[in-house]
Amino acid sequence: MEYILGLGTGLVLGVGLTLALARFKSLFKSSEVKKLHEEVRHLKRRLEEKDRHVARMLVETEKLVQGLSQIRISPPSQLQ
């Protein structure tokens, strides 16, 4: 009888300590993972903003090139 009680008590304590240790580790791990996840999300958002800005600049550059290609410059001999 004492053997069964000791085995049961040891099993309960072992499982309980294992679960407590796993939960304790997850508190620190999840906070670090959470910080890294937030940082990745912030960097992705900044990258998307920069991509949109570059796309707008390319469109503006293309418009300028088209406008400049429409301008006809007369030769210098005709200006006098």
N, C-alpha and C positions, 0 to 999 in steps of 0.2 A: 504494500500500500504506500509506504514512504517513497519507494522508488518511482511509482507512477506520479505521486504529487510533486516530487523533485523534477521529474522529466517534464511534466506539464508546466510547472512554474518556470523552468529554464526556457522552455519553448515560448511561453508568453512573454517573458522578459526579453528574449532574443529578438522576437518579431517586433515588440514594442520599441526597443532601442534602435533597431534597424529602420523602422518607419520614422522615428523621431530624428535620427541622423539624416535620413534622406530629405525630410522636410526642412531641416535646418540648413542643409547645403543648398536646397532649391531656393531658399530665400535670398541668398547671396548671388547665386547663379542667375536667377531670374532678373534681379535688379541690373546686373551687368548686361545680360542679353537685352533687356528692355532699353537700356541706354544706347547700346549699339544699334538696335532696331530703329530707334528715334533718329539717331545720327544718319543712318542709311536713308531713311525717309526724307530727312531734311536735305541731304546731298542730292537725292534724285529730283526733288522739287527744284532746287537751284539749277541743276543741269537742264531740266525741262525749260525753265525760264530763259536760260542762256541760249538754248536751241531756238526758242521762239524769237529771241532778239536777233540772232544771226540770220534767221530766215527773213525777218523784216528788213534787215540791212541788205541782204541779197536782192530782195524785191526792189528796194529803193535804188540800189546800184544798177540793176537792169533797166529801170525806168530812166535813170540818168543817161545810160549808154544809148538807149533808144532815142532819147531827146537830142543827144549830141550827134547821133548819126543822121538826124533829119536836117541839121543845120548845114547849109552849103556855104562854103567859104570861097569867095571869088578870088581869082589870082591877083597878086599884087599889081600887075600892070593895068588892070581895069579900075583900081581904086583911084588913080590919079586922074 
